[in-house]
Amino acid sequence: MDQLYINKDQRSAVVEELQEEVKRLKENINKLEQQIHFIQQTCKHVFLEFEGFRKCIKCQKIDIQYY
């Protein structure tokens, strides 16, 4: 935004634009999270073991391990 000051008439339009952008970004995040979930569900995992958890080197899925 290049303007330093937004008058009262423009505020409503700016807020609406920002709300629409947030909505689009949230939808994009949900879509990307679904893609990650699908990849992780179909991955033939190769885990690296760490203390308390393991992480797949292919899909980055993390399993917490409690013993």
N, C-alpha and C positions, 0 to 999 in steps of 0.2 A: 504494500500500500504506500503510494507516494505522498498521499495527503497527510499533512500534519494535523489538520482539523477537519472534522466531519460535521456538517450542520445537521440540524434535527431531522430534516427531510431525508437525508441520506442514511442516517443511522439505521432505520428500519430495513432498508434495502441491503445494507452491508451485513446486518445481523442475519437476515434471511439467506444471503449468499454464503455466509460462513456456516450456518446451520446445514445448508444443503451440501457443502463441501465435507463437513464432518460426517454427514449421513453416507455420502459416497465412499469416504475413506473407511468407515466402519464396515460397510458392505464388502469392500475390497479386502479388508482384514479377515472377515469371516470366510470369504472365498479362499483366501490363501491358507488359512488355518485348516480348512477342509481338505485342501490339496496336501498339506503336510500330514494330516491324519491318515489320508489314504495311502500315501507313500510309506508311512511308518507301519501301517497295518499289513501291507503287502511285501514289506522288506524281509529278506532272508538275513536276519541280523548277524552281525559280527561284532560282539561286544568286547570292549576293553574294560577290565575290572579295576575299580578303584575302591578305596576304603569307604564302605557304606553305599556305594552305587556302582552301576555299570552303564556304559554309554556305547551305543552302536556307532561304529565308524562310518557306516554307509548313510544312515538316515538321521543320526543325532538323537535318537530316542534314548531317554534316560529311564532306567529302572532303579528305584530306591530299594535297597536291601537292608532289612532289619533281621538281625540274628538273635 
